[in-house]
Amino acid sequence: MKIPFLDLQAQYLSIKQDIDKGIQKVIDDLAFIGGPYVKAFEKDFAEFCGVEYAVGVSNGTDAVFLALLACGIGPGDEVITVPNTFIATTEAISMTGADIRFVDVSPKTFTMDAEQVEAAVTPRTRAIVPVHLYGCPAHMTDLQAVADRHGLKIIGDAAQAHGARFQDRPIGTLGDVATFSFYPGKNLGAYGDAGGVVTNDAEIADKVSRLRNHGRATKYEHDQEGYNCRMDGIQAAVLSAKLPYLQQWIDQRRKHAATYDTYFNEHPSITIPETDSDHYSVYHLYVIGVEDRAAVQNHLSAQNISTGVHYPVPLHRQQAYAHLGIPGGTFPVSEKMARQTLSLPLYPELSEEQVQYIAEQALNAI
Ligand SMILES: *Cc1c(COP(=O)(O)O)cnc(C)c1O
């Protein structure tokens, strides 16, 4: 049985009419950049996230960048984040001119560890960027307590976590601002690049919406320089067509994840993220930790099952950050994850039988 890691075609075919119609309307109206289709999506996505404001932007990297800028982050400031994330998180920090400071993650949820944040704060620290990795929310109440003690802003990188909840509260309502990616492979994916910034703070929302559009107050008035970080009308139309299905897709992902859990829960040589009722994960990825990852990956590949690794090199060990001079061994949890994690196929269109088959094949190699 051939099982790809991701099947965007299956999803498209299931809602082809909605998508095609949405795209055609944007073309008919020549509403290519910004405009009514972006506004309509922003309204619907804000409602989905349970927040006052959603601002559509160019991609998930720019979403983090603009959210940081809107929180006043710039040169001379320090921003704390984690090394087990996609490089976009730290690129966005550097783009503001601020300095990156890493802390390790919790071995239970693989998300930012509040105690380590507490220890890493310096007089220059202005913000923290927890990453809701694989769709699992970080411990936002612990992080908020640290942030409150030190006057730090929280910008949640929710690129993998549309619809996630912590202690029953939607992820976008926690911290000061949350950012999303709508990269095609994300849980809510456009047909090109797109991103979003959500917040309950009117000032942050206003700043982001000006910064994304050349600092425009009106068509010909620029209070300051901004950037070209706008969302396309066609992407907004695709996202609006998909949004009504997102919760059922999340339900299906969670169901498949629960099936995987039954196979891997009690296994002595497999680690999976701990789940509890505080963390409502939307399972962007289903990730197991195994000693001999290559053996499992090769065995699955021989059975035509594609897998991924998120991420094989923690950011502090990337060449791009060699100048930070952080030696190996500094962040043991992230480094162990980089050696051991293996992402199994997980998407709504998989059948229960396929999930069982993948799990059985994985167990055969362990
Ligand atoms: C995908 C991703 C991003 C970047 O999103 P783009 O839309 O590709 O720019 C940022 N952070 C994390 C954690 C991601 O997974």
The ligand as an SDF file (V2000), in Angstrom:
LIG
                    3D

 15 15  0  0  0  0  0  0  0  0999 V2000
    5.6050   26.8680    8.6050 C   0  0  0  0  0  0  0  0  0  0  0  0
    6.1450   27.5400    9.8010 C   0  0  0  0  0  0  0  0  0  0  0  0
    6.4920   28.8970    9.8050 C   0  0  0  0  0  0  0  0  0  0  0  0
    6.6190   29.7280    8.5540 C   0  0  0  0  0  0  0  0  0  0  0  0
    5.5140   29.8220    7.7840 O   0  0  0  0  0  0  0  0  0  0  0  0
    5.6490   30.2680    6.2300 P   0  0  0  0  0  0  0  0  0  0  0  0
    4.2160   30.5000    5.8670 O   0  0  0  0  0  0  0  0  0  0  0  0
    6.2460   29.1120    5.4980 O   0  0  0  0  0  0  0  0  0  0  0  0
    6.4640   31.4840    6.1700 O   0  0  0  0  0  0  0  0  0  0  0  0
    6.8610   29.4920   11.0000 C   0  0  0  0  0  0  0  0  0  0  0  0
    6.9180   28.7880   12.1290 N   0  0  0  0  0  0  0  0  0  0  0  0
    6.6290   27.4610   12.1670 C   0  0  0  0  0  0  0  0  0  0  0  0
    6.6960   26.7450   13.4710 C   0  0  0  0  0  0  0  0  0  0  0  0
    6.2410   26.7940   11.0080 C   0  0  0  0  0  0  0  0  0  0  0  0
    5.9600   25.4800   11.0620 O   0  0  0  0  0  0  0  0  0  0  0  0
  1  2  1  0
  2  3  1  0
  2 14  2  0
  3  4  1  0
  3 10  2  0
  4  5  1  0
  5  6  1  0
  6  7  2  0
  6  8  1  0
  6  9  1  0
 10 11  1  0
 11 12  2  0
 12 13  1  0
 12 14  1  0
 14 15  1  0
M  END
$$$$
